[in-house]
Amino acid sequence: MTGDVAALIEAAGDGIDFDGLVVEDTAYGYRFETPEVSKRGIDTSELAALADGDPYVANWRYWAETVGGRGTARRAFLRWLEGADAAGTDDAENGDDTEGDSDAGRGDGAQRGDTDGDEGGDDATVDARERLAALRDGGRARTWGELRIRVRLADAGGERVYDVRHRDDAAADPRDLDAFRDPGAAHDLVKYDDRGRYRPLSTAPSLPHGWQFVELDGDALVDTVDFVYPATVANWHREREGDLDVTHWRETAARQTGIYGLVSDLPTEALTWAAEACCVDSQCLKRREWDHDAGTELDVPRGDGEFPCREPCSLFVAAAREFTKLEGEPEDTHEVTLSESEVEGLGDLVDAVAEDRVDEVREADLDDGANRYRVRYLRAKRGRDLGIDS
């Protein structure tokens, strides 16, 4: 008798109803049902014969014993990855009633997360038969920020293995990617972007390319994600459960001390500009859930990230300190003579810097106001009027 069968018979007394598998020990014998089989009134040997090697039994044991932790963020995330729990429900085990566990009506964040084209389907819960077939046939892939995570069956049983890489490297030949198996390697791997610049914000859309984590188990997969995007799985789960604690700007600013104490003086209008500058998809993959305070929303898009931002981060507070100092400076009128093309060129330059695309402007793009030669020409011509030393 295999381990799966022995565990099934032991649990049958309490009843099992999980991912298409139903097992009951009734007064008339065992009931055993899957999407492919339906038997009632069978004895222990018949139950063992049906369960031996059955994929739904192996699947049940994987979630019941290997993963366990029902109600935890780790389990919910692993179920969501393969489409087993897209709506926030954890299918009943041992006859438990899941009523009240649904995430319906919990806001925009309840069902976020994209799939990789035709690999993962939409964001609805996937039928157990379809899901297990997909896991056997190459697996399912979903994205989490800039991560692309694939889950597949390790063998004929129910054990899963997970692979992680940059989503831009989805089609890359594995031989061209550096392979890792230790989740801790991700800590140093994501410190710098492709140009070797330090990444002060872990959720900035600037993950380096060229790596992969392979053949991870569920625990190692969640640890890897946490090294890349700290606390995002936990906060995602809290939001789905309706337990996300949001700290708004006023409270965050009030607790700042020392050189950051002055951020409490940042005007509400300037806070809106700061959020527009820092808290958008092009700068951060989180979805902003905080506002000025509980009664004062900021008129700025919150972003489309899979995971919520529950409070202003330390980088935002540091930026707010500089913005507060800028807002405290007296304004004056400065007269500078500029042609219409020079004004447009300054606008092009500001946009290029703000969108981090200065390096994309080639030397030959002389019609672009952010072109290096045009900017140097403007400095040579107007530098003294603009207060710029050549």
C-alpha positions, 0 to 999 in steps of 0.5 A: 500500500502506497503512502498516498493510499494509506493517508487517504484511508486514514483521512476518509473517516472525516471525509475528503472533498478537495479539488475534485476528489471526494472520499467518504466512509459511510455505513454502506462502504466507501464512496470514491469520486473524481472527475473520471471515477465514481464508486460507492459502497466499496471496501478497503481493498477496492478503495486502495486499488482505485486510489493507487496512482490516482492523480487526484489522490496525489494532488490531495496529499500534496496540499494536505501534507507537503504544503499544509498550512491552510489559511496561510499566505504561503499556501494561498500564493501557491494555490493561486499560482496554478489557478487553484485559488484565484478568487481567494477560496481554499477548497474544502479539506476533510469535509470542511465548509469553505463558506465565508472564505471567498474573496468576492467583493474585497476590492480591486486587489482580490484577483490581481496577477497576470498570466503568461499569455496562453500558458496560464489562462485567465484569472478565474479558478481553473477546473481541477482536471484542466489544472492537473493536465496543464501541470503534467503537460509543461506546467502553468506560468504566472507573473508576479511583478517582473518575475515569471513563475512556472509550476509543474509536476515533478513526476507522476505523483503530486509533488510540484517544482517551481522555476523563476526567472525575469519575465522578459527572459520567458523565452530564453534558452535555459543554457543562456541563464545563470542557474540558482537553487538557493533562495538566498542567492536572490538577495544579492542578485537583485541589488543592482540593475543591468547597468550596475546601479544600486536599486534602493527600491526593491519593487522598482521595475528594474530587476536585472536579467539573465538568471533563473531559479530552478527546481524549487519546492514550495517553501523555497519558491516563496522564500525566493519571491520574498527576497526579491519583493519583501512582504509582497506575498504576505500583504497580498494575502492580507488584502485578500482576507480583508486584513490589510492595515493601511497607514496613511501619509499623515500618520507616517509623517507624524512619526518622523523624527530628526532630519525627516521631521519636516515632512509633516509640513509638505502641503497636500497639493505637493503630496499629490505631485510627489505621489504622481512622481514616485508611486506610479507603475513606471517607478514602482510595481506596488499598487498604492493603497494609502492616501493623505489620510483616511478621509482625503484621497490623493487624485493620482492613479494608484497603479496596477501592481499585483501587490498593495502598498500599505504605507509610504516607503522609506524612499518616498519619505526621503524624497518627500523631505527634499520636496518639502525643502523645495516647497519652502523656498521663496519663489521669484521671477526669472527672465530668460530669453528663449526661442520656441524651439528651445522651450520645447527642447527643455520640455523634451529634456525634462520628459527624457530624464523623468522617464529614464530614457536619456540613454535612448536618445542617440547622437544622431537624433538631433531633432530631439530636444534631449539630444546631447549635442542640442543640450550642450549647444543650449548650455553654451548659448544660454548657460549664463542666463540659466545660471549654468556654468559651462 
